[in-house]
Amino acid sequence: MARDELARFLRDRRAGLRPEDVALPALPRRRTGGLRREEIADLAHMSVDYYVRLEQARGPRPSPRILDGLAAALRLAPAERTHLFQLAGQTPQPPTAPPRRVRRHIADLLHRLPDTAALVTAANYDVLAWNPLAQALLGDLDRRPNLAHRRFLLREQVLTTGHEDFAEIVVSRLRTAADRYPHDENLAGLLADLTANSAEFREIWASHPLRIPGHRMKTLVHPELGELRLNCDVLNLPEDDQQVLFMTADPDTPTARALRRLSTRP
């Protein structure tokens, strides 16, 4: 029965994926929806024959390494990854790094908010996705995608209010990430860099701040538009250990008009 349930889970997940979900080119002719078995096998770094046997409930019990490959190939959220391990009769190990895949409906949401600057951050404050207004507002998200690095090492002073508040929020979240992903080399490297090069970071880290994001008003200085008064709200995505940041303006204010001008730029 466990083999049958695992096979059904794999088939259902494969059928729900599109080529663009896994950065594959969309082919014009597919007789059935979802990805092909050979595509999943390639993404999971296993033979097609082995993957076919798993989907047909004929394969041996997959190892944790195989299951991790399948979880990555099928773009499973942490809870789904745990379920996969349980179906295979294996003890799920904690993720080794913060999830970086942004769910399709979240990525689509960012681009349905033309007057809102929105972005998604991982647990280590890497910016994973953003909309054009967020890029126009904050700039260089493609070249400088980590907000913690920007805050402490680049010393960006674009926030005239809320700057110190954000620093404590960043440290609090990074402390949680360090406990949750103790073996993540990228996170360890970021923390080492911040510790070595920012006295402010070291001081806040030593204070063990307990801060959670929520609604805050911030004033941001844009190089072209000057001071912008922004509402900043955070949506937590606990399944993926990610956060969505929304930056908006009160209606009929100079900031609202400035954001509208930014959003309509070619």
N, C-alpha and C positions, 0 to 999 in steps of 0.2 A: 504493500500500500504506500509506503514512504517513497519508493521509487516512482510510483505512478503520480503521486502528488508533486514530486520534484519535477518530473517530466512535464506535467501540466503547467506548472509555474513557469518553467523555461519557455515553453511554447507561447503562453499568454504574454509574457514580457517581450519576447521577440516580435510577436505580432503587433504590439503596441508602439514599436519604435519606427521612426522614419529615417531615411538616410541622413537628412540634415541634422537629426538629433545627435548623431555620432560623427559629424563632420565628414560624411561620405557624399560624393556627388549624386544628385538625384537622377536616376535613370528614367527615360521617358516611358518605358514599357515594363510594367511589373504585373504579372497575372494575379498575384495575391498581395494583400497589404503586408506591411511589416518588413523587417530585414530578412535576408536569406541566411540559411544556416551557415554557409561558408563565410559570410561576413561576420557573424558573431564569433565563429571559431577563430577567425583571423584576429579580431579585436581582443579575444581572450587568450591568444597565444597558445592555442591547442590545435590538434589535428581535427579536420572536419569529421572524420570517422568517429572519433571519440565523442565529439559534441552530438552527433546524430544518435549515437547509442544512448547518451544521457536523455535526449528528448524522446527516445523510444522506450525508456525505462529498461534498457538492457545493459547499461554501463555499470562498472564497479563504483563503490562509494567514492565520490571525489574528495581529494585532499583539501585542506584549508587553502593551499596555494592555488589550486584549480578554482575553488569557490571565489577567491578574491579576484581572479581573472574574469570569471563570469560576472561578478558584481560590477566590476568596472565596465565590462563590455555592454552589459544591459542597463547601465546608468542607474543602478539601484540606490535609493536613499538608505541611510543607516538602518532604519527599521526594516526595510525590505531586505537588506543584506543580512541582518540577523535572522530573518525568516528563512532565507535561502540556506544558511548554515544549519538551522534547526531541521529543515526538510531533509538535508543530507546527513543528519545524524552527527554533526560536528559541533563542537563548542565554539561559538562565535568569539573571535578575538576583537578587541577594540580597534577602531580605525587607526591607522598609523599617521594620518595627516588630516587636516580639516577638509571636508568635502568641497570640491571646486566646481562641480556641475551645477549650473543654475537650471531649475526646472523650466520647461518650455512655457508654461502658463505665466510664470513669474517674469521671464524675459519678454514675453509678449506684452505683459502689463506695463512695463516701463515705457513702451512706445505708444501706449494708448492714453498717455497723460501729457499732452503737448504743452500745457502751462505749468508743469511740475518737473523740477529737476530730480531725477530718481536714479539710484544706483544700488547695487548689491555688493555687500562685503562678506568675505569669509571670516572665520574666527580669528585669523591673524591680521585682519584689516587689509588683505589684498582686495582690490576692487575687481570683481569678476564680470560685471555687466553694468552698463549705464545707457542712458538715452542721450540724444544730441544736446538737450538743454543742460544736462549735468556737465557734459564736456565743455560747453560754451561758458558755463558758470565757473567751473573749477579748473579747467584746462589741464592738458598733459596727462589725462587719465591713462592713455595708452603707453606713455613713456615713463610715468611715475605713478604706478598703480597701487602703491601701499600707503594708506592714510597715516599709519603710525610713523613710518619713515618720513613722510612729508611733514608731519607735525613736530617731531622731535629733532630730526637731523637737518632738514632743509629750512627749519624755522620760518615757515610761511606765516606771516602775520596778517593774513587777509581778514581774519576774524577780529574785529575790534571789541566785540563782546562774546562771551562763551568760550574764549580760547583756553583758559585754565580749566574750566569745567570739562571741556572735551578731553584734555590731557588725562584727567583722572578716570574718565570713562574708558579711554583707550587702555590705560594700564590695568584697570580692573578686568576688562575683557581678555587682555593678553595673559594675565595671571590664570584665569580660568582655562584658556586654551593650553597653556603650558602644563597644567595638571591633567588635561584631557588627552593631550597628544605628546607625551613625554619623549617619544622617539622620532618626532618629526624634525628632520635636519634643517629644513628651510625655516621653521619657526625658531629653532635653537639659534640659527645664524642671525635672524632678525633681532632676537633678544640680546645676543652677544654684541651686535653692532650698536644697538641702542644703549646698552649698559656702558660700553667703552667710550661712547662719543657724546653722551648727553648727561650732564650733571642733573638736569631737571628730571629726566626719566629715572635716574638712580634714586633721587630723593622721593619721588612719588611711589616708586616700586617698594621702597623700604617702609612706606606708610601703610601698605596693604589697603588701598582704598576699596570700598564696596559701593560701587556706583552702577546704576542701571540706566540705559537710555530711555528717554520718554519725550514728551513735548517740551521743546525749548525755543525761545526766541533768540536769534543770533543776528548780529550785524556783520555783513561781509563787504569788504571793499573790493570792487571789481575794477580792473585797470582802465576800463573805458567808461563804465556807467557809474562809478563812484560807490557810495554807501548804499547797500541793499539790506532792508530789514526782512528777515526770512523766518518763517515757521519751519522748524525742523522736527520731524516725527519719524520714529523708527518702528518698523514691523519686524518682529522676531519670527524666524522660520526654524523652530527647534528641531524638526526632523533632519534638517540639513546643516544645522549649526551656522546659519547665515542670518544676515540682517538686511532689510531693505530700508534705505534712507530716502525720505521724501522732503524736498525743500520747496515751499510754496510761499506766496505772498498774500496778504489780506487783499480782498477785492477793492478795486478803484483806488489804489494807492500808487505812488510813483514807482515802488518796487514791482508791483503787478504789471505796470506798463513797460518797465524795463525788461522783465522776463518775457513779455510778449514779443518785444523787439528781438530779443536773443533767439526766441523759438522760431521766428519767421525768417531768420537769416538763411541764405542758401548754403 
